[in-house]
Amino acid sequence: MCGSAATYCPQEMPCRCRASDLLDLEAKEGLAIVNGTQASTALLLAGLFAVERVLAAAVIAGALSVEAALGQEMPFDDRLHRARGQKGQRAVAAPTGRC
């Protein structure tokens, strides 16, 4: 079964196949795989950066909403979030606590 692409090796039974037995590439096939991953990585990063911008806008909109509604700032106090020890929670609460 080592010659097929559908090779599965459970952890209880170590695989006795070499990587060269699993995949036999012809000329330019390796280059095609590399080029395909570069394009996918570029698209993934473009999406990640877009999501980061949307998250920043959402955090700012939330902070402004709390301010506009005359909400309490005490739940966003940095001392509370420091005690909980979650970095992401502190990063999101920081702009709201400064309003």
C-alpha positions as CSV (number, residue, x, y, z in Angstrom):
1,M,0.0,0.0,0.0
2,C,3.0,2.3,0.2
3,G,2.8,3.1,-3.5
4,S,-0.7,4.6,-3.3
5,A,-1.6,8.2,-2.4
6,A,-4.1,6.9,0.1
7,T,-1.5,5.6,2.6
8,Y,-2.7,5.7,6.2
9,C,-0.5,4.7,9.1
10,P,-2.2,4.5,12.5
11,Q,-0.1,5.6,15.5
12,E,-0.2,2.0,16.9
13,M,1.5,0.7,13.8
14,P,4.4,2.8,12.6
15,C,4.5,3.3,8.8
16,R,7.4,1.4,7.1
17,C,7.2,3.5,4.0
18,R,9.7,6.1,2.8
19,A,8.5,9.5,1.6
20,S,9.9,8.7,-1.8
21,D,7.6,5.6,-2.0
22,L,4.5,7.8,-1.2
23,L,5.0,10.5,-3.9
24,D,6.7,10.1,-7.2
25,L,6.9,13.6,-8.9
26,E,7.7,14.1,-12.5
27,A,9.5,17.1,-14.0
28,K,8.0,20.5,-13.0
29,E,5.4,18.9,-10.7
30,G,7.3,20.0,-7.6
31,L,7.6,23.5,-8.9
32,A,3.8,23.6,-9.5
33,I,3.2,22.5,-5.9
34,V,5.4,25.3,-4.6
35,N,3.8,27.9,-6.9
36,G,0.4,26.9,-5.8
37,T,1.2,27.2,-2.1
38,Q,2.7,30.7,-2.6
39,A,-0.6,31.9,-4.2
40,S,-2.7,30.3,-1.5
41,T,-0.5,31.8,1.2
42,A,-0.7,35.3,-0.4
43,L,-4.5,35.1,-0.5
44,L,-4.6,33.8,3.1
45,L,-2.5,36.8,4.3
46,A,-4.7,39.3,2.4
47,G,-7.7,37.8,4.1
48,L,-6.0,37.9,7.5
49,F,-5.1,41.6,7.1
50,A,-8.6,42.4,6.1
51,V,-10.0,40.6,9.1
52,E,-7.6,42.5,11.4
53,R,-8.8,45.8,10.0
54,V,-12.5,44.7,10.6
55,L,-11.7,43.6,14.1
56,A,-10.0,47.0,14.9
57,A,-13.1,48.8,13.5
58,A,-15.4,46.7,15.6
59,V,-13.4,47.3,18.8
60,I,-13.5,51.1,18.1
61,A,-17.3,51.0,17.3
62,G,-17.9,49.1,20.6
63,A,-15.9,51.6,22.6
64,L,-17.8,54.5,21.0
65,S,-21.1,52.7,21.7
66,V,-20.3,52.4,25.4
67,E,-19.3,56.1,25.5
68,A,-22.5,57.2,23.6
69,A,-24.7,55.2,25.9
70,L,-23.0,56.6,29.0
71,G,-22.1,53.0,30.0
72,Q,-19.9,52.1,32.9
73,E,-16.1,51.9,32.3
74,M,-15.4,49.8,35.4
75,P,-15.8,46.4,33.5
76,F,-13.1,47.5,31.1
77,D,-10.6,48.5,33.9
78,D,-7.2,47.1,33.0
79,R,-6.6,45.8,36.6
80,L,-9.5,43.4,36.2
81,H,-8.2,42.0,32.9
82,R,-4.6,41.8,34.2
83,A,-5.8,39.6,37.0
84,R,-7.5,37.3,34.5
85,G,-4.3,37.0,32.5
86,Q,-5.7,36.9,29.0
87,K,-3.9,39.1,26.5
88,G,-6.6,39.3,24.0
89,Q,-9.2,40.3,26.5
90,R,-6.9,43.2,27.6
91,A,-6.3,44.3,24.0
92,V,-10.0,44.5,23.3
93,A,-10.9,46.2,26.6
94,A,-8.1,48.8,26.4
95,P,-9.7,51.2,23.9
96,T,-13.0,51.1,25.8
97,G,-11.4,51.8,29.1
98,R,-9.8,55.0,27.7
99,C,-13.1,56.6,26.5
